[in-house]
Structures are given as C-alpha cells and as structure tokens.
C-alpha cells in the first residue's frame, strides 16, 4: 500500500467531506486537518488506524522487539535459509 499525506483546511474538509473520504479509501491517505494554518485533527482509514495501533503494540512489547533485533542480527550475519531449505522434506 502506498500512503499519501495531505494537509487540508477545515473549511475544505467540511465542504468536500464525502469526496475526501472516497479519495482516502483509494489513496490510503492520511489527512491532516488545519484551522488557521495549525493542525487540529487527523483523518485516516480504518485499516491505517488498525496498523498504527498494531505498531504501537509491537513497539511496546520488549519480547517482540528483542526477537526482531535477534532476527535482524541473524540476517546481517548471514544466518539465513532459503524458502526451499526450510520446507524441504
């Protein structure tokens, strides 16, 4: 998925809300809503929101982070196996 970031004034969001929602679904966009040039809110698709929450869960779990670090170190050290090696009978 390609994510796009857009900044829109609240007046435009109010005028074009339904069109913006449709475009967000297609573009997987995150919209920053501004008032007087200052950010006041964020619009995102439910899938994007769910992914954000999952990322927060992962970053808050030290066991997962340590497993990812170990995996990264294994990869950098060349301790990897091909798909066929793993699934050979």
N, C-alpha and C positions, 0 to 999 in steps of 0.2 A: 504494500500500500504506500502510495506517495502522499505525504502530508503537506498541506499548504497552510500558511499562516496569513491571515488577513486582518487588517485593522479598519474598523468602520465606526463612524459616529452614530450615536444612539438614534438620532433623528432618521438616518437612512435605514437603520435596523427596524425601527418602528414602521416606516413606510413600506419596506420590502421584505418583511419577516418571512412570509411563506416562500418567496423565491430564494431567499438566503438559506432557509432550511433545506430546500431541494438541492441547491448547489453544494451545500455541506455534505450531503449524502454521496454525491457524485465525486467530489474532490477530496473527501476525507479531511475536510478543512477544520481548523480551529480559528474562531473569530474572536478577536479582542474588540470589545465594545468600549468606545470612548465618549466622554462628555466633556466639552470644553478642552479637548485635546488630552485629557487624562484618562487612563484605563479605569473602567468601573465594573467590568464584567467579562466573562469568557463564555462563549458558546462552543460546544463540541458535540460530536456524535456520541451516541451511547457506546459504540464499540471503542472509540478513543478514550472515553471516560473509564470504561472497564479495564482497558490496557494500562491506563495511568494508575488505577488502584492496584492492579496486579504488580506493576513495577514497584510501587511503594511497599507492598507486602514483601517482595523479594529483597529489596534494599534493607528492610527492617529485620530480616532473618539471617543471623550470623552463620548458621549452619549452611544455608544455601550459598551465601557469599564465599565461605571458605571452600565449599565444593567447586564453585565456579573458578576460584583462584587456582585450586589444585588442577582442575581441568585445563585451564589456560597454561599453567606451567608444564603440564604433560605435553600439550600441543607444541609449545615453544621448544621443548627438549626433544621432540621427535618421537615421543612415546604415544604413537597413534596406530590405528589399524584401519584398513580399508573396509568398506561395507562387505565385500566378499569374504575377507578374512574372518570377520565377526560371525557371519552367518553360514560358513562352511560347515557341513555336517560331518 
